[in-house]
Amino acid sequence: MDLIPAPNHVDEWEPHEWTFQLRPTTRIGADQGAQGVARWLRSELSAATGFTLDACTPEQANRSADSVTLVLDERLRAERGREAYRITVDVYGARLAGGGRPGLFYAAQTFRQLLGPAAFRRAPITGEPWRVPSVSIEDAPRFGWRGVLLDVSRHFLPKSDVLRFLDLMAAHKLNVLHLHLTDDQGWRIEIERYPRLTEVGAWRERSMVGFRAADRRDDRPHGGYYTKDDLREIVAYAAKRHITVVPEIDLPGHSQAAIAAYPELGNTDVVDTAALGVWTDWGINPNVLNVSERTLRFFEGVLEEVLEVFPSRFVHLGGDECPKEQWRASPAAQARIKELGLADEEELQSWFIRHFDGWLAERGRRLIGWDEILEGGLAPGAAVSSWRGYAGGVAAARAGHDVVMCPEQYVYLDHRQAPGEDEPIPVGYVRTLEDVYRFEPVPAELDNAAAAHILGTQANLWTEFMDDARDVDYRAFPRLAAFAEVAWSDLPRDPAARDFAGFERRMAAHYRRLDALGVEYRRPEGPRPWQRRPGVVGRPSDGPPPAV
């Protein structure tokens, strides 16, 4: 059965007369707690089939084989959790059960896959019967955090593109959107008390094109930002698809857009911050926040408004790639180190992060940051996004901190997908579809107690080289489908034991679903399929990913 991500358990019977068929007379029945998912399913399938799919009660549905029934199952919840689901399709109709609303939603997503690729279209295009094979599926995810980072700072994506990306995430049972909202190259969230953050910080004069060494600019102004109502809409749209949006406000590094808007946030005793604009380069920027009480109060004000918009338990505060040269040269920063009794600039950054860890904890939230926040001492309640390989995540988990595994060597999907000059802007490691499929989020060296701190895993889409949704599609897919299976399915823990050939066979059907969804994915034949030479097989030029 060509389902992605692969369910944990499938029993399929001979279809013959037991095959369920969706018809104009089919009704969808749902109990009280399932009606939201039923409305979503009716909307999607009515658009694709042209059928009304009238609502009815579960009791009415159970009396008809021409029905789809959606229910919440307390026993399933107790045994497998809220995200577990069960599907039964037989001569009595189609019955979808969830341990909670999330599980029922994932059951509905799987049911849509069973109906075929045309079920993902927005209008009916075929007169073929809408048949579902007789099947029993029981399924639940491996990880609770199945995330994707979408960088809207380097290149702004309009709200409509973000909503579309949420639909693509939901179709793959991914449940966390890490929204990277601020960086040196742009500030993308409206903060009412600090209007210059978007008046100035949301716009740059031009952008770098290609690799850093090329030193080319496109001379096109670039910018944009989301109003608070835009972001509330994104959060609500995501919640209906059982996706949590985790905002990222990057500090104390990656902050030149904020400093350009409010120069007093920078290290004014060593840099003429009033001369800084929003950065037009990519890479690591030397301009970082100062460590004054005024700067702390400023970002407390920012975060107060962030918390008004985002109800997520976690708030990401970056903490990565913060050069310390300005702090070393700054008399004010050095005085702060002495005043606080700190050893060095590494501990100064740790103090900065700890401050906001405590501030968030007082408000019932939790800080999460990139693995650099381990340097100088990790804030007590902080969680870690382990991006520089596994080492940071291993250290954090062993110390009792929660971890999201997202090592760049495997799951930075902005990196190129094959060797050779054909790949557009071939940045970073070569990471093929197979490389992503063989990614194992839990390092083998962790014992059970430490492994329990692995919340899950996340793929990251940094958009220096993606200036619109088409580019995002090409970089993300089909690798995001492989990642979704890694995050959801009960695959062998030994990456070498995974059935990649079987996954490729299932992808042949999944490509047709992506086509129906309008996804401009990288085709298996490569970026120039019309020039593909038969028999040419590429391997990553820099070798396989490092072993765990």
Secondary structure, 3 states (H helix, E strand, C coil): CCCCCCCCEEEECCCHHHCEEECCCCEEEECHHHHHHHHHHHHHHHHHHCCCCCEECHHHHHCCCCEEEEEECHHHHHHHCCCCEEEEEECCEEEEEECCHHHHHHHHHHHHHHHCHHHHCCCCCCCCCEEECCEEEEECCCCCEEEEEEECCCCCCCHHHHHHHHHHHHHCCCCEEEEECEECCEECECCCCCCHHHHCCCEECCCEECCHHHCEECCCCEECCECHHHHHHHHHHHHHCCCEEEEEEEECCCCHHHHHHCHHHECCCCCCHHHCCCCCCCCCCCCCECCCHHHHHHHHHHHHHHHHHCCCCEEEEECCCCCCHHHHHCHHHHHHHHHHCCCCHHHHHHHHHHHHHHHHHHCCCEEEEEHHHHCCCCCCCCEEEECCCCHHHHHHHHCCCCEEECCHHHHECCCCCCCCCCCCCCCCCCCCHHHHHCCCCCCCCCCHHHHCCEEEEEEEECCCCCCCHHHHHHHHCCHHHHHHHHHHCCCCCCHHHCCHHHHHHHHHHHHHHHHHHCCCCCCCCCCCHHHCCCCCCCCCCCCCCCCC
